[in-house]
């Protein structure tokens, strides 16, 4: 039997979802599944496909076992798995018999394949989008301020690579201890470099300390860009006034500006601790009828809870976020998105 192909403009008859619903990643997987189920329920009953759920537990190796079970049960497309290790268990066995929308990047490089579509919320992608945005706004001399941590190094590198590729220059890279509270020395070194923007890698707590100290040192400091890590959905506006002025990308649904009808109810459908994963699960399912078109037309896009979604030549979902800046402690839309 030949490999199954993506449906053209309609849902597959049978969708399988493979997630680690028990074990270490259970809370994350349950949030994704909540989004998938909300998306499934939003489909007209006459077009709603069969939805089969497979719990692969903690073992990455069980992803392949569950995948084979799904294929034998007649699934036309698979959503999942979620972790890098489990995704690698599938992508190492290409060509796969049915289209598969994996929810993370595999370990190492992956050859392009029409059967494998990669959809992830990797923070490195956001850092690259910040670099694109900054360059498009005319910034050419950037500074980076990031914590000494694995995440800090990864985001600093992703921003620097993309900004340099666009023709910009990163003239200062500074790091701080994650437990630091006094940033005036490191900020002074950045301001001395005559940069025209600052890429800040910080949690909301760190940002609430850094931004006021930057304002204290210079009322005419360069604009500050960050990733969505800077925005705590449960934050208190009177505290977040310390973040005022910071520009960041996030999902339109999180910012309350999704083009998806009734998105507020859909976001509440899942685990409120992980709303971005709920949105990811929703979009993973909702994209199914459009995947074939997205593969054929690189300019085509899907309007989702997580952003405008398109596919690149490597089969990766490219997510165009919405842009906001803090004003009076609340995220407000950036004019001229």
C-alpha positions as CSV (number, residue, x, y, z in Angstrom):
1,X,0.0,0.0,0.0
2,X,1.4,3.4,-0.9
3,X,1.7,6.3,1.4
4,X,-1.4,8.3,2.2
5,X,-1.5,11.9,1.1
6,X,-2.9,15.0,2.7
7,X,-6.5,15.8,2.1
8,X,-7.4,18.6,-0.3
9,X,-9.5,21.3,1.4
10,X,-11.2,18.9,3.8
11,X,-10.6,17.1,7.1
12,X,-9.2,13.5,7.0
13,X,-11.7,10.9,8.0
14,X,-9.6,9.7,10.9
15,X,-7.1,11.8,12.9
16,X,-4.8,10.2,15.5
17,X,-3.1,12.2,18.3
18,X,0.0,10.8,20.1
19,X,1.0,12.6,23.3
20,X,2.7,11.9,26.6
21,X,-0.5,12.2,28.5
22,X,1.0,10.4,31.6
23,X,4.4,11.0,33.1
24,X,6.7,14.1,33.3
25,X,5.1,15.9,30.4
26,X,1.5,15.1,31.2
27,X,0.4,18.7,32.1
28,X,1.9,20.1,28.8
29,X,0.4,17.3,26.8
30,X,-3.1,17.7,28.4
31,X,-3.0,21.4,27.4
32,X,-2.2,20.5,23.8
33,X,-5.0,17.9,23.8
34,X,-7.5,20.4,25.2
35,X,-6.8,22.6,22.2
36,X,-7.1,19.7,19.8
37,X,-10.4,18.7,21.3
38,X,-11.8,22.2,21.2
39,X,-10.8,22.5,17.5
40,X,-12.4,19.1,16.8
41,X,-15.6,20.1,18.5
42,X,-15.7,23.4,16.5
43,X,-16.0,21.4,13.2
44,X,-19.5,20.9,11.8
45,X,-20.7,17.5,12.8
46,X,-21.1,16.3,9.3
47,X,-17.4,17.0,8.6
48,X,-16.0,16.1,12.0
49,X,-13.5,13.2,11.7
50,X,-12.9,10.4,14.0
51,X,-10.4,11.4,16.7
52,X,-8.3,8.7,18.3
53,X,-6.0,9.6,21.3
54,X,-2.9,7.6,22.2
55,X,-0.9,8.0,25.4
56,X,2.7,7.3,24.8
57,X,3.8,7.9,28.4
58,X,7.4,9.0,29.2
59,X,9.3,6.7,26.9
60,X,10.3,8.3,23.6
61,X,10.6,4.8,22.0
62,X,6.9,4.2,22.6
63,X,6.1,7.0,20.0
64,X,6.8,4.6,17.2
65,X,4.8,1.8,18.8
66,X,1.8,4.1,19.2
67,X,2.3,5.4,15.6
68,X,2.1,1.9,14.2
69,X,-1.1,1.3,16.2
70,X,-2.6,4.4,14.8
71,X,-1.7,3.4,11.2
72,X,-3.1,-0.1,11.8
73,X,-6.3,1.4,13.2
74,X,-6.8,3.3,9.9
75,X,-5.6,6.8,10.8
76,X,-5.2,9.2,7.9
77,X,-3.0,11.7,9.7
78,X,-1.2,11.9,13.0
79,X,-0.7,14.9,15.3
80,X,2.3,14.5,17.6
81,X,4.4,13.5,19.4
82,X,5.4,16.5,21.6
83,X,9.0,16.1,22.8
84,X,12.2,16.3,20.7
85,X,13.3,12.8,21.5
86,X,9.9,11.3,20.6
87,X,9.7,13.3,17.4
88,X,13.2,12.0,16.4
89,X,11.9,8.4,16.9
90,X,9.4,9.0,14.0
91,X,11.5,11.2,11.7
92,X,14.4,8.7,11.8
93,X,12.0,6.1,10.2
94,X,11.1,8.1,7.1
95,X,9.4,7.7,4.7
96,X,6.3,7.5,7.0
97,X,3.2,5.9,5.7
98,X,0.8,8.7,6.6
99,X,1.1,12.5,6.9
100,X,2.4,13.5,10.3
101,X,2.2,16.9,12.0
102,X,4.9,16.7,14.7
103,X,4.8,19.2,17.6
104,X,8.5,19.8,18.0
105,X,11.8,20.0,16.1
106,X,13.7,16.6,16.0
107,X,17.2,16.3,17.3
108,X,19.6,17.1,14.5
109,X,18.8,18.0,10.9
110,X,15.8,16.7,9.1
111,X,15.5,16.1,5.3
112,X,12.5,17.8,3.7
113,X,9.5,15.5,3.3
114,X,5.9,16.0,2.2
115,X,4.8,13.5,4.8
116,X,6.3,15.3,7.8
117,X,5.3,18.8,8.9
118,X,7.0,20.4,11.9
119,X,5.0,22.7,14.1
120,X,6.8,24.0,17.2
121,X,6.7,27.0,19.6
122,X,10.5,27.1,19.8
123,X,11.6,30.4,21.4
124,X,14.5,30.7,19.0
125,X,11.9,31.3,16.2
126,X,10.5,34.3,18.2
127,X,14.0,35.7,18.6
128,X,14.5,35.5,14.9
129,X,11.2,37.2,14.3
130,X,12.4,40.0,16.7
131,X,15.5,40.4,14.6
132,X,13.4,40.6,11.4
133,X,11.1,43.2,13.0
134,X,14.0,45.3,14.3
135,X,15.8,45.3,11.0
136,X,12.6,46.2,9.1
137,X,12.1,49.1,11.5
138,X,15.6,50.5,10.5
139,X,17.7,49.3,13.4
140,X,21.2,48.4,12.3
141,X,23.3,48.4,15.6
142,X,22.0,46.0,18.2
143,X,23.0,45.1,21.7
144,X,21.9,41.9,23.5
145,X,21.3,41.5,27.2
146,X,20.7,37.9,28.2
147,X,21.0,35.7,31.4
148,X,23.9,33.3,31.7
149,X,21.6,30.3,31.1
150,X,20.9,27.8,28.3
151,X,17.8,29.7,27.2
152,X,19.7,33.0,27.3
153,X,22.5,31.6,25.1
154,X,20.1,30.1,22.6
155,X,18.0,33.2,22.2
156,X,21.0,35.5,22.0
157,X,22.5,33.3,19.3
158,X,19.2,33.0,17.4
159,X,18.7,36.8,17.4
160,X,22.3,37.5,16.5
161,X,22.4,35.1,13.6
162,X,19.2,36.4,12.0
163,X,20.0,40.1,12.6
164,X,23.5,39.7,11.1
165,X,22.0,37.7,8.1
166,X,19.7,40.7,7.5
167,X,22.7,43.0,7.3
168,X,22.7,44.4,10.9
169,X,25.5,44.4,13.4
170,X,25.5,43.2,16.9
171,X,27.9,45.5,18.6
172,X,27.5,44.4,22.3
173,X,26.5,41.2,23.9
174,X,26.2,41.3,27.7
175,X,25.2,38.7,30.2
176,X,23.8,38.8,33.7
177,X,23.5,36.3,36.5
178,X,19.9,35.0,36.7
179,X,19.7,36.0,40.3
180,X,21.0,39.5,39.7
181,X,19.1,42.6,40.9
182,X,21.6,45.4,40.0
183,X,22.0,45.9,36.3
184,X,23.3,49.4,36.1
185,X,26.9,48.4,35.3
186,X,26.0,46.1,32.4
187,X,23.4,48.6,31.1
188,X,26.0,51.4,31.2
189,X,28.3,49.3,29.0
190,X,25.5,48.8,26.5
191,X,24.6,52.5,26.4
192,X,28.3,53.4,25.8
193,X,28.2,51.4,22.5
194,X,25.9,53.9,20.8
195,X,23.5,51.1,19.7
196,X,20.0,51.8,18.2
197,X,18.2,48.9,19.8
198,X,18.4,46.4,22.7
199,X,17.3,42.8,22.5
200,X,16.4,41.8,26.1
201,X,16.1,38.1,27.2
202,X,14.3,38.3,30.5
203,X,11.5,36.9,32.6
204,X,8.8,39.3,33.7
205,X,10.5,39.5,37.1
206,X,13.9,40.3,35.6
207,X,12.3,42.8,33.1
208,X,10.6,44.7,36.0
209,X,14.1,45.4,37.4
210,X,16.0,46.0,34.2
211,X,13.7,48.4,32.4
212,X,13.4,50.9,35.3
213,X,17.2,50.9,35.8
214,X,17.6,51.6,32.0
215,X,15.2,54.5,32.2
216,X,17.1,55.8,35.2
217,X,20.4,55.8,33.3
218,X,19.0,57.3,30.2
219,X,15.6,58.8,29.4
220,X,16.6,58.6,25.7
221,X,17.6,54.9,25.7
222,X,17.3,52.8,22.6
223,X,14.0,50.9,22.1
224,X,13.9,47.5,23.9
225,X,12.6,44.4,22.2
226,X,12.0,41.1,23.9
227,X,10.3,37.7,23.3
228,X,6.9,36.7,24.8
229,X,8.8,35.4,27.9
230,X,8.5,39.0,29.1
231,X,4.7,38.8,29.3
232,X,3.1,37.0,32.2
233,X,-0.6,36.4,31.4
234,X,-1.3,36.4,35.1
235,X,0.6,39.6,35.7
236,X,-0.7,42.6,37.6
237,X,-0.8,45.9,35.5
238,X,0.3,48.0,38.4
239,X,3.5,45.9,38.6
240,X,3.9,45.7,34.9
241,X,4.1,49.4,34.5
242,X,7.8,48.8,35.1
243,X,7.8,47.0,31.7
244,X,6.3,50.0,29.8
245,X,7.9,50.6,26.4
246,X,9.1,47.0,25.8
247,X,8.1,45.7,22.4
248,X,7.5,41.9,22.1
249,X,5.7,39.4,19.8
250,X,3.1,37.0,21.0
251,X,0.2,34.9,19.8
252,X,-2.8,36.9,18.7
253,X,-5.1,34.8,20.9
254,X,-3.0,35.6,24.0
255,X,-3.1,39.3,23.1
256,X,-6.9,39.2,22.5
257,X,-6.6,39.9,18.7
258,X,-7.2,36.5,17.1
259,X,-9.0,36.3,13.8
260,X,-10.6,33.0,15.0
261,X,-14.2,33.4,16.1
262,X,-14.9,33.0,19.9
263,X,-11.2,32.5,20.6
264,X,-11.6,33.6,24.3
265,X,-13.9,30.6,25.0
266,X,-11.6,28.3,23.1
267,X,-8.6,29.4,25.1
268,X,-10.4,28.8,28.3
269,X,-11.3,25.3,27.2
270,X,-7.9,24.0,28.2
271,X,-5.4,24.3,31.0
272,X,-5.2,28.0,32.0
273,X,-1.6,27.5,33.1
274,X,-0.5,26.7,29.5
275,X,-2.7,28.7,27.2
276,X,-0.1,28.9,24.4
277,X,0.0,25.1,24.3
278,X,-3.8,25.0,24.1
279,X,-3.7,27.4,21.2
280,X,-1.0,25.2,19.5
281,X,-3.2,22.1,19.8
282,X,-6.2,24.0,18.4
283,X,-4.2,25.2,15.4
284,X,-2.6,21.8,14.7
285,X,-6.0,20.3,14.2
286,X,-7.6,23.3,12.5
287,X,-4.8,23.4,9.8
288,X,-5.4,19.9,8.5
289,X,-7.7,20.9,5.6
290,X,-5.2,23.6,4.5
291,X,-1.9,21.6,4.8
292,X,-1.9,20.5,1.2
293,X,-2.5,24.0,-0.1
294,X,0.2,25.4,2.3
295,X,2.7,22.9,0.9
296,X,1.9,23.9,-2.7
297,X,1.8,27.7,-2.2
298,X,4.5,29.2,0.0
299,X,2.6,32.5,0.1
300,X,-0.6,30.9,1.4
301,X,-1.3,31.1,5.1
302,X,-3.7,29.9,7.8
303,X,-5.2,32.3,10.3
304,X,-4.8,30.6,13.7
305,X,-4.8,31.3,17.4
306,X,-1.0,31.2,17.4
307,X,-0.5,33.6,14.5
308,X,-0.5,33.6,10.7
309,X,0.9,30.2,9.7
310,X,2.6,29.2,6.5
311,X,5.0,26.4,5.5
312,X,8.6,26.9,4.4
313,X,10.4,24.6,1.9
314,X,11.6,22.3,4.7
315,X,8.0,21.6,5.9
316,X,8.3,23.8,9.0
317,X,5.4,25.9,10.1
318,X,6.5,29.5,10.1
319,X,4.5,31.5,12.6
320,X,4.0,35.3,12.1
321,X,3.1,36.6,15.6
322,X,1.3,39.9,16.5
323,X,3.3,42.7,18.1
324,X,2.6,44.6,21.3
325,X,4.3,47.0,23.7
326,X,3.6,47.6,27.3
327,X,1.7,50.8,28.1
328,X,0.4,51.5,31.6
329,X,1.3,47.9,32.5
330,X,-0.8,46.3,29.7
331,X,0.2,44.9,26.3
332,X,-1.2,47.2,23.6
333,X,-1.0,46.7,19.8
334,X,1.9,48.2,18.0
335,X,0.5,50.4,15.3
336,X,1.1,49.3,11.7
337,X,1.7,45.7,12.6
